[in-house]
């Protein structure tokens, strides 16, 4: 059997053994750990990597490479950190120190362990009066401890087991809650289930637990879990599948095994239906089952819907259009009239076009045209802001896809093929944002006789989740597409729209930076100066020059999360200027990682919460915070929602947002920093999407060379999907 440290790249990797001198940083959620490790020569080294449950004084063995970090200097970047696992006394100490028992603090736990050692469980069980011999433990406190020990009898052994295998107390509690009394048996049977069943426990953390259980490196369960991890990582980058050779290469790198071992594990996963193989255009693609199923279902459902009959009798479209134009007070161009007639004649169609092309006007016109024939018209969009924009533009109520389908915690959606929504016509806006799985859920819930209209700008960023549904549907040439290319007269006067189209054609935007322009590019080639300059723009210059409210009217959009111009640092900078309650002397706040939440803060929901009925992308303001009750209240999209401090991890500051997170929203003004620091993420779609978020003012600030790089880059455009192929095959 192979050892976990056997590596086909042994020449490139080294080992470092020693004792943990101190834990400099440890994230229970991600497992990212920074250690000071003393080697056998008493030299202290900085070690970074994934580890869990590691404490000062533990022996560790690390494998990785030496590197020189530009900021932090020489350090050992570990691909694996293996700590000797605690014995039962150590595990008990971890359990007691976690606050699991009423009446025992961390210092009390240490005193009890020092006094009684491994006899402590028996004393707690049968002779609790002996606890009173320890300084600070009174009779009343002893009774409280004993009662708590007895009450937790069912979970105690499981918690100790989990913490003895690298799980911190908070994570151990989550695992015990889900697996119950079978936790130890489940984890012993397959520790890699942890990565599948718990958000935040990735393959690396599960691998640490597996190592503590003496799982061999070439165990098939480990190989399959590693391949799952590679596929999940790729799906996070938007891919629905991976070519088989690439999956094997990435598996070798992750698992540190040879080609034959990984290839054999992959064949086993395919033969046992744990992974799916499809041959598309002579290419062998490997899928996670849910993504393959979603692609197949979306293709079949779209074609089936498209082949159905219109739910209304034929009518004189040209005559009806004239009536609608008079009613709405609009005058359609010849191309728009042809487009409207085309849309009204098909059961499924796509409407696409860039800013200023008249998508909104045409959608509103077609809805009015068909209103006499469709009694139930439903409008939806992927985010709350996008739904609100759609409602304002059409004069009709609109909702998010998640609210429309009525999501249930851990149980999918209320509406599906067995319980479809009641609708004659469904229009879904911002379809470029909708991934393959949500599209599948939506199509499942649409009645067979309903008309479906997808609306979106195919040149914007694709969905955060896997797939490129809008682009694949358009490129398939199977579903009718109405593509608007004419920029209308009023839009031609907007520098925002003009420059958005320039960027889309890989041309540099044009700006003279005059006060009466709506688009500005402020060149600042010194990246160190940009954060302060951006702060002045948001907090002083734009509000003073254009009468904008910096808290409600201006949105900073950054390509990245990290770095001086990433949203994390920009949020802290802008929070300190725009929210007086964020003052560090204000005691009423919630610490959240490196940031703090206070009353008055702008926040955004970063995950779907079906119980509270708030969804990823919903925006709000914190209106109350109670440290005693450990709750806060945020007005999310105008509705007050109460969060426990634990649930508040679903919120993050939103003075600055990533461009992806802002997709589907519009703001009076947007400020976009751009530097070479963002190089890895810069591409034309990103800048185009950012510019089109601004309604009245767009300010780009940064390095000219970085902008030139971005508008000529198509990095990130390619995604491995097969929906286009499946649509053609299904017709």
MIFI-720402 format. One line per 3 residues: number of its first residue (from 1); their letters; for each residue y, z negated, x of C-alpha. Coordinates in steps of 0.5 Angstrom, whole numbers, always signed. Example, Ala and Ser with C-alpha at 12.3 -4.5 7.8 and 13.67 -1.06 7.14 Angstrom:
! residues 2
1> AS> -9 -16 +25 ~ -2 -14 +27
! end
This chain:
! residues 731
1> XXX> +0 +0 +0 ~ +7 +1 +2 ~ +12 -4 +4
4> XXX> +18 -4 +0 ~ +22 -3 +7 ~ +18 +3 +9
7> XXX> +23 +9 +9 ~ +22 +16 +11 ~ +29 +15 +14
10> XXX> +27 +10 +19 ~ +31 +13 +24 ~ +38 +12 +20
13> XXX> +37 +5 +18 ~ +36 -2 +21 ~ +34 -9 +19
16> XXX> +38 -15 +19 ~ +35 -22 +19 ~ +38 -28 +18
19> XXX> +40 -34 +14 ~ +46 -34 +9 ~ +52 -37 +12
22> XXX> +56 -36 +6 ~ +57 -32 -1 ~ +64 -29 +0
25> XXX> +63 -25 -7 ~ +58 -24 -12 ~ +58 -21 -19
28> XXX> +52 -23 -24 ~ +54 -17 -28 ~ +53 -11 -23
31> XXX> +49 -15 -18 ~ +54 -13 -12 ~ +54 -18 -7
34> XXX> +58 -20 +0 ~ +55 -25 +4 ~ +56 -28 +11
37> XXX> +49 -28 +15 ~ +48 -32 +21 ~ +43 -28 +25
40> XXX> +38 -31 +30 ~ +43 -31 +36 ~ +48 -35 +31
43> XXX> +52 -29 +30 ~ +55 -28 +24 ~ +56 -21 +20
46> XXX> +58 -19 +14 ~ +53 -16 +9 ~ +55 -12 +3
49> XXX> +50 -9 -3 ~ +46 -11 -9 ~ +43 -18 -9
52> XXX> +42 -23 -14 ~ +41 -31 -14 ~ +43 -31 -7
55> XXX> +45 -38 -4 ~ +48 -40 +2 ~ +42 -43 +6
58> XXX> +37 -38 +4 ~ +34 -33 +9 ~ +35 -26 +8
61> XXX> +32 -20 +10 ~ +37 -14 +10 ~ +36 -6 +11
64> XXX> +41 -1 +11 ~ +46 +2 +16 ~ +52 -1 +20
67> XXX> +59 +2 +18 ~ +66 +1 +20 ~ +70 +0 +13
70> XXX> +78 +2 +14 ~ +80 -4 +11 ~ +75 -9 +12
73> XXX> +72 -7 +19 ~ +65 -7 +22 ~ +60 -9 +16
76> XXX> +52 -8 +15 ~ +52 -4 +8 ~ +45 -6 +6
79> XXX> +41 -1 +1 ~ +36 -8 +0 ~ +37 -15 +1
82> XXX> +31 -19 +0 ~ +32 -27 +0 ~ +26 -32 +0
85> XXX> +25 -34 -7 ~ +27 -41 -9 ~ +21 -46 -9
88> XXX> +20 -50 -16 ~ +25 -55 -14 ~ +30 -50 -12
91> XXX> +29 -47 -18 ~ +30 -53 -22 ~ +36 -55 -19
94> XXX> +39 -48 -21 ~ +37 -49 -28 ~ +40 -56 -28
97> XXX> +46 -54 -25 ~ +47 -48 -30 ~ +50 -53 -35
100> XXX> +43 -52 -39 ~ +43 -60 -40 ~ +48 -64 -44
103> XXX> +50 -69 -39 ~ +49 -66 -33 ~ +54 -63 -28
106> XXX> +53 -59 -22 ~ +54 -66 -18 ~ +49 -70 -22
109> XXX> +44 -65 -21 ~ +45 -65 -14 ~ +44 -73 -14
112> XXX> +38 -72 -18 ~ +34 -67 -14 ~ +36 -71 -8
115> XXX> +33 -78 -11 ~ +27 -75 -15 ~ +25 -68 -12
118> XXX> +20 -65 -15 ~ +18 -71 -19 ~ +24 -70 -23
121> XXX> +21 -66 -29 ~ +16 -72 -30 ~ +21 -77 -30
124> XXX> +25 -73 -35 ~ +19 -73 -39 ~ +16 -80 -39
127> XXX> +21 -84 -35 ~ +28 -82 -37 ~ +30 -90 -36
130> XXX> +30 -89 -28 ~ +36 -84 -29 ~ +40 -90 -29
133> XXX> +39 -92 -22 ~ +43 -86 -20 ~ +50 -88 -19
136> XXX> +55 -85 -25 ~ +49 -84 -30 ~ +50 -90 -36
139> XXX> +45 -91 -41 ~ +48 -87 -46 ~ +49 -81 -41
142> XXX> +41 -82 -40 ~ +39 -82 -47 ~ +44 -75 -48
145> XXX> +40 -72 -42 ~ +33 -74 -44 ~ +35 -72 -51
148> XXX> +37 -65 -49 ~ +31 -64 -44 ~ +26 -65 -50
151> XXX> +30 -61 -55 ~ +30 -55 -49 ~ +22 -56 -48
154> XXX> +21 -49 -51 ~ +25 -45 -46 ~ +26 -50 -40
157> XXX> +20 -47 -36 ~ +22 -40 -38 ~ +29 -41 -35
160> XXX> +26 -44 -29 ~ +21 -38 -28 ~ +27 -33 -29
163> XXX> +32 -37 -24 ~ +26 -37 -19 ~ +26 -30 -19
166> XXX> +33 -28 -18 ~ +36 -29 -25 ~ +43 -32 -25
169> XXX> +43 -38 -31 ~ +47 -33 -36 ~ +43 -27 -35
172> XXX> +37 -32 -35 ~ +39 -34 -42 ~ +40 -27 -45
175> XXX> +33 -25 -42 ~ +30 -31 -46 ~ +34 -30 -52
178> XXX> +31 -23 -53 ~ +24 -24 -50 ~ +23 -31 -53
181> XXX> +17 -35 -50 ~ +14 -28 -48 ~ +19 -27 -42
184> XXX> +15 -29 -36 ~ +9 -25 -39 ~ +13 -19 -40
187> XXX> +17 -19 -33 ~ +10 -21 -30 ~ +7 -15 -33
190> XXX> +13 -10 -31 ~ +19 -13 -29 ~ +23 -6 -29
193> XXX> +23 -7 -37 ~ +29 -11 -35 ~ +33 -5 -33
196> XXX> +31 -1 -39 ~ +32 -7 -44 ~ +39 -10 -41
199> XXX> +45 -7 -40 ~ +48 -9 -33 ~ +41 -10 -30
202> XXX> +40 -4 -27 ~ +34 -1 -22 ~ +37 -5 -16
205> XXX> +37 -12 -20 ~ +30 -11 -23 ~ +27 -8 -16
208> XXX> +30 -15 -13 ~ +26 -19 -18 ~ +20 -14 -17
211> XXX> +20 -16 -10 ~ +20 -23 -11 ~ +13 -22 -16
214> XXX> +10 -18 -10 ~ +10 -11 -13 ~ +9 -6 -8
217> XXX> +14 +0 -6 ~ +9 +5 -9 ~ +7 +2 -15
220> XXX> +7 +7 -21 ~ +12 +3 -25 ~ +17 +2 -19
223> XXX> +17 +10 -18 ~ +18 +12 -26 ~ +23 +6 -26
226> XXX> +27 +9 -20 ~ +26 +16 -23 ~ +29 +14 -30
229> XXX> +35 +11 -26 ~ +36 +17 -23 ~ +36 +21 -30
232> XXX> +40 +15 -33 ~ +45 +16 -27 ~ +46 +23 -28
235> XXX> +47 +23 -35 ~ +53 +18 -34 ~ +56 +24 -30
238> XXX> +54 +28 -36 ~ +48 +32 -35 ~ +42 +32 -40
241> XXX> +37 +34 -35 ~ +36 +35 -28 ~ +32 +40 -24
244> XXX> +25 +38 -22 ~ +27 +39 -14 ~ +33 +35 -15
247> XXX> +30 +29 -18 ~ +25 +29 -13 ~ +30 +29 -7
250> XXX> +34 +23 -11 ~ +28 +19 -12 ~ +26 +19 -5
253> XXX> +33 +17 -3 ~ +33 +11 -8 ~ +26 +9 -7
256> XXX> +25 +10 +0 ~ +18 +13 -1 ~ +15 +20 +2
259> XXX> +15 +27 -2 ~ +8 +26 -5 ~ +9 +19 -7
262> XXX> +15 +21 -11 ~ +12 +28 -14 ~ +6 +24 -16
265> XXX> +9 +19 -20 ~ +13 +24 -23 ~ +7 +28 -25
268> XXX> +4 +21 -28 ~ +11 +20 -32 ~ +11 +27 -35
271> XXX> +3 +27 -37 ~ +4 +20 -40 ~ +10 +23 -44
274> XXX> +15 +18 -41 ~ +19 +23 -38 ~ +20 +31 -41
277> XXX> +19 +37 -37 ~ +22 +44 -40 ~ +22 +50 -37
280> XXX> +29 +54 -39 ~ +30 +60 -36 ~ +25 +59 -30
283> XXX> +28 +53 -28 ~ +24 +46 -29 ~ +28 +41 -32
286> XXX> +26 +34 -33 ~ +29 +30 -39 ~ +29 +23 -41
289> XXX> +26 +24 -48 ~ +32 +22 -52 ~ +37 +27 -49
292> XXX> +31 +33 -50 ~ +30 +31 -57 ~ +38 +31 -58
295> XXX> +39 +38 -56 ~ +33 +41 -60 ~ +35 +37 -66
298> XXX> +42 +39 -65 ~ +40 +47 -64 ~ +36 +47 -70
301> XXX> +40 +43 -75 ~ +46 +47 -73 ~ +42 +54 -74
304> XXX> +39 +51 -81 ~ +46 +49 -83 ~ +49 +56 -81
307> XXX> +44 +60 -85 ~ +45 +56 -91 ~ +49 +59 -97
310> XXX> +56 +57 -98 ~ +57 +52 -104 ~ +62 +56 -108
313> XXX> +62 +62 -111 ~ +66 +68 -108 ~ +74 +68 -109
316> XXX> +80 +72 -107 ~ +81 +69 -100 ~ +87 +73 -99
319> XXX> +91 +72 -105 ~ +89 +64 -105 ~ +92 +64 -98
322> XXX> +99 +67 -100 ~ +99 +61 -105 ~ +97 +56 -100
325> XXX> +102 +58 -95 ~ +108 +58 -101 ~ +105 +51 -103
328> XXX> +105 +48 -95 ~ +111 +52 -93 ~ +108 +55 -88
331> XXX> +108 +63 -85 ~ +101 +65 -82 ~ +101 +70 -77
334> XXX> +97 +76 -78 ~ +92 +73 -73 ~ +92 +66 -76
337> XXX> +91 +70 -83 ~ +85 +73 -80 ~ +82 +67 -77
340> XXX> +83 +63 -84 ~ +79 +68 -88 ~ +74 +68 -82
343> XXX> +73 +60 -83 ~ +73 +60 -90 ~ +67 +65 -90
346> XXX> +62 +62 -86 ~ +58 +56 -87 ~ +59 +53 -80
349> XXX> +64 +55 -75 ~ +68 +53 -69 ~ +76 +53 -69
352> XXX> +78 +53 -61 ~ +85 +54 -58 ~ +90 +51 -53
355> XXX> +96 +47 -54 ~ +101 +51 -59 ~ +96 +56 -61
358> XXX> +97 +53 -68 ~ +90 +50 -69 ~ +93 +44 -73
361> XXX> +97 +49 -78 ~ +90 +53 -79 ~ +86 +47 -80
364> XXX> +91 +44 -85 ~ +91 +51 -88 ~ +84 +52 -89
367> XXX> +83 +45 -92 ~ +88 +47 -97 ~ +85 +54 -98
370> XXX> +78 +51 -99 ~ +80 +44 -103 ~ +79 +48 -110
373> XXX> +72 +49 -108 ~ +70 +43 -105 ~ +70 +37 -108
376> XXX> +68 +32 -103 ~ +72 +34 -96 ~ +71 +29 -90
379> XXX> +75 +29 -84 ~ +73 +25 -78 ~ +74 +25 -70
382> XXX> +71 +21 -64 ~ +76 +16 -63 ~ +81 +12 -68
385> XXX> +87 +15 -65 ~ +84 +22 -66 ~ +83 +20 -73
388> XXX> +90 +18 -74 ~ +93 +24 -71 ~ +88 +28 -75
391> XXX> +90 +25 -82 ~ +98 +25 -80 ~ +97 +33 -79
394> XXX> +93 +35 -85 ~ +96 +29 -90 ~ +89 +27 -91
397> XXX> +85 +21 -90 ~ +80 +21 -83 ~ +76 +17 -80
400> XXX> +72 +16 -74 ~ +65 +19 -73 ~ +62 +12 -72
403> XXX> +65 +9 -78 ~ +63 +15 -82 ~ +56 +14 -80
406> XXX> +56 +6 -81 ~ +53 +4 -75 ~ +49 -2 -75
409> XXX> +48 -7 -69 ~ +42 -5 -65 ~ +39 -1 -71
412> XXX> +43 +6 -71 ~ +47 +9 -77 ~ +46 +7 -84
415> XXX> +47 +15 -85 ~ +42 +20 -83 ~ +37 +25 -85
418> XXX> +34 +20 -90 ~ +41 +18 -93 ~ +46 +23 -92
421> XXX> +53 +22 -93 ~ +56 +25 -99 ~ +61 +31 -97
424> XXX> +62 +39 -99 ~ +66 +40 -93 ~ +66 +36 -86
427> XXX> +71 +38 -81 ~ +70 +34 -74 ~ +76 +34 -69
430> XXX> +76 +33 -62 ~ +69 +36 -61 ~ +70 +37 -54
433> XXX> +69 +29 -53 ~ +63 +29 -57 ~ +57 +28 -53
436> XXX> +50 +31 -55 ~ +47 +24 -58 ~ +53 +23 -63
439> XXX> +53 +30 -65 ~ +46 +29 -67 ~ +47 +23 -71
442> XXX> +53 +27 -74 ~ +49 +33 -76 ~ +43 +29 -78
445> XXX> +47 +25 -84 ~ +50 +32 -86 ~ +47 +35 -93
448> XXX> +44 +41 -92 ~ +49 +45 -97 ~ +55 +42 -93
451> XXX> +60 +47 -90 ~ +62 +44 -82 ~ +68 +46 -78
454> XXX> +68 +44 -71 ~ +75 +44 -68 ~ +77 +43 -61
457> XXX> +80 +45 -54 ~ +74 +48 -50 ~ +79 +47 -44
460> XXX> +79 +40 -44 ~ +75 +35 -41 ~ +68 +35 -43
463> XXX> +65 +28 -47 ~ +64 +22 -42 ~ +57 +22 -45
466> XXX> +52 +27 -43 ~ +52 +34 -46 ~ +58 +40 -47
469> XXX> +57 +41 -54 ~ +63 +45 -56 ~ +63 +49 -50
472> XXX> +55 +51 -51 ~ +56 +52 -58 ~ +62 +57 -57
475> XXX> +58 +60 -51 ~ +52 +61 -55 ~ +55 +67 -59
478> XXX> +50 +64 -65 ~ +55 +60 -69 ~ +62 +64 -71
481> XXX> +68 +62 -67 ~ +75 +63 -68 ~ +79 +63 -62
484> XXX> +87 +62 -62 ~ +90 +65 -56 ~ +97 +66 -59
487> XXX> +102 +61 -57 ~ +107 +61 -62 ~ +115 +61 -62
490> XXX> +117 +54 -63 ~ +111 +52 -58 ~ +114 +57 -53
493> XXX> +120 +52 -52 ~ +116 +47 -50 ~ +115 +46 -42
496> XXX> +109 +41 -43 ~ +106 +47 -47 ~ +108 +52 -42
499> XXX> +106 +48 -36 ~ +99 +46 -39 ~ +97 +53 -40
502> XXX> +100 +55 -33 ~ +95 +49 -30 ~ +89 +52 -34
505> XXX> +90 +59 -31 ~ +91 +55 -24 ~ +98 +56 -23
508> XXX> +103 +50 -21 ~ +107 +47 -26 ~ +115 +49 -26
511> XXX> +120 +44 -27 ~ +127 +43 -25 ~ +127 +36 -27
514> XXX> +133 +36 -31 ~ +134 +31 -37 ~ +134 +36 -42
517> XXX> +127 +38 -40 ~ +120 +35 -43 ~ +116 +36 -37
520> XXX> +118 +33 -30 ~ +114 +33 -23 ~ +117 +28 -18
523> XXX> +114 +30 -11 ~ +113 +23 -7 ~ +108 +25 -1
526> XXX> +108 +18 +1 ~ +103 +15 -3 ~ +105 +8 -1
529> XXX> +112 +9 -5 ~ +108 +11 -11 ~ +106 +5 -15
532> XXX> +113 +2 -14 ~ +117 +9 -17 ~ +112 +9 -22
535> XXX> +114 +2 -25 ~ +121 +4 -25 ~ +120 +10 -29
538> XXX> +116 +6 -34 ~ +120 +0 -34 ~ +127 +2 -33
541> XXX> +128 +10 -32 ~ +125 +13 -38 ~ +127 +8 -43
544> XXX> +134 +8 -41 ~ +134 +16 -41 ~ +130 +17 -47
547> XXX> +131 +11 -51 ~ +123 +10 -51 ~ +120 +3 -52
550> XXX> +116 +2 -45 ~ +110 -2 -49 ~ +109 +2 -55
553> XXX> +112 +9 -53 ~ +110 +10 -46 ~ +102 +11 -43
556> XXX> +100 +11 -36 ~ +94 +16 -34 ~ +91 +15 -28
559> XXX> +84 +19 -26 ~ +81 +13 -23 ~ +80 +6 -24
562> XXX> +80 +3 -17 ~ +85 +4 -11 ~ +93 +2 -11
565> XXX> +94 +8 -16 ~ +88 +6 -20 ~ +88 +3 -27
568> XXX> +86 -4 -25 ~ +92 -5 -20 ~ +97 -1 -25
571> XXX> +95 -5 -31 ~ +96 -12 -27 ~ +103 -9 -24
574> XXX> +106 -6 -31 ~ +103 -13 -35 ~ +107 -17 -30
577> XXX> +113 -13 -32 ~ +112 -12 -39 ~ +109 -18 -42
580> XXX> +113 -24 -41 ~ +107 -29 -43 ~ +103 -26 -37
583> XXX> +107 -30 -32 ~ +102 -34 -28 ~ +105 -41 -30
586> XXX> +103 -40 -37 ~ +97 -44 -38 ~ +95 -40 -45
589> XXX> +91 -34 -42 ~ +84 -32 -41 ~ +81 -30 -34
592> XXX> +77 -23 -34 ~ +75 -22 -27 ~ +81 -20 -23
595> XXX> +86 -20 -29 ~ +88 -24 -34 ~ +89 -23 -42
598> XXX> +95 -26 -45 ~ +99 -26 -52 ~ +103 -19 -52
601> XXX> +98 -15 -48 ~ +96 -8 -49 ~ +88 -8 -50
604> XXX> +83 -2 -51 ~ +76 -3 -54 ~ +71 -1 -48
607> XXX> +65 -1 -52 ~ +62 +0 -60 ~ +62 -7 -64
610> XXX> +59 -5 -70 ~ +59 -12 -73 ~ +67 -13 -72
613> XXX> +67 -5 -74 ~ +71 -4 -68 ~ +69 +2 -63
616> XXX> +70 +5 -56 ~ +77 +7 -55 ~ +81 +3 -61
619> XXX> +87 +0 -58 ~ +91 -6 -60 ~ +95 -12 -58
622> XXX> +93 -19 -57 ~ +97 -23 -62 ~ +94 -30 -61
625> XXX> +90 -34 -56 ~ +87 -41 -56 ~ +84 -44 -50
628> XXX> +81 -50 -54 ~ +77 -46 -59 ~ +76 -40 -54
631> XXX> +78 -35 -58 ~ +83 -29 -58 ~ +86 -25 -64
634> XXX> +87 -18 -63 ~ +91 -13 -68 ~ +86 -7 -67
637> XXX> +89 -1 -70 ~ +93 -5 -74 ~ +87 -10 -76
640> XXX> +87 -17 -74 ~ +80 -18 -70 ~ +78 -25 -67
643> XXX> +74 -25 -61 ~ +70 -30 -57 ~ +72 -31 -50
646> XXX> +65 -28 -49 ~ +66 -22 -53 ~ +73 -21 -50
649> XXX> +69 -17 -44 ~ +69 -12 -49 ~ +77 -11 -48
652> XXX> +81 -9 -42 ~ +88 -8 -41 ~ +91 -1 -43
655> XXX> +98 -1 -40 ~ +95 +4 -36 ~ +88 +8 -38
658> XXX> +84 +13 -35 ~ +85 +20 -37 ~ +78 +20 -40
661> XXX> +80 +14 -44 ~ +86 +17 -47 ~ +83 +24 -49
664> XXX> +84 +25 -56 ~ +90 +21 -56 ~ +97 +23 -56
667> XXX> +103 +19 -54 ~ +111 +20 -54 ~ +111 +20 -46
670> XXX> +106 +20 -41 ~ +106 +18 -33 ~ +101 +21 -29
673> XXX> +100 +19 -22 ~ +97 +24 -17 ~ +95 +23 -10
676> XXX> +89 +25 -5 ~ +87 +18 -6 ~ +84 +21 -13
679> XXX> +81 +27 -9 ~ +74 +26 -11 ~ +76 +26 -19
682> XXX> +81 +32 -18 ~ +80 +38 -22 ~ +84 +43 -27
685> XXX> +81 +40 -33 ~ +83 +33 -32 ~ +90 +35 -30
688> XXX> +90 +40 -36 ~ +88 +34 -41 ~ +93 +29 -38
691> XXX> +99 +34 -39 ~ +97 +35 -46 ~ +97 +28 -48
694> XXX> +104 +28 -48 ~ +108 +30 -54 ~ +116 +29 -52
697> XXX> +115 +27 -44 ~ +110 +28 -39 ~ +112 +26 -32
700> XXX> +107 +28 -26 ~ +109 +24 -20 ~ +105 +24 -13
703> XXX> +103 +29 -8 ~ +104 +36 -8 ~ +98 +38 -4
706> XXX> +94 +34 -9 ~ +96 +37 -15 ~ +95 +44 -12
709> XXX> +88 +42 -10 ~ +87 +39 -17 ~ +89 +46 -21
712> XXX> +84 +50 -16 ~ +78 +46 -17 ~ +73 +46 -22
715> XXX> +69 +40 -19 ~ +65 +37 -25 ~ +65 +43 -29
718> XXX> +58 +44 -28 ~ +53 +40 -33 ~ +46 +41 -33
721> XXX> +45 +42 -41 ~ +40 +47 -45 ~ +44 +47 -52
724> XXX> +46 +54 -51 ~ +39 +57 -49 ~ +36 +53 -55
727> XXX> +41 +55 -60 ~ +40 +62 -58 ~ +32 +61 -59
730> XX> +33 +57 -65 ~ +37 +63 -69
! end
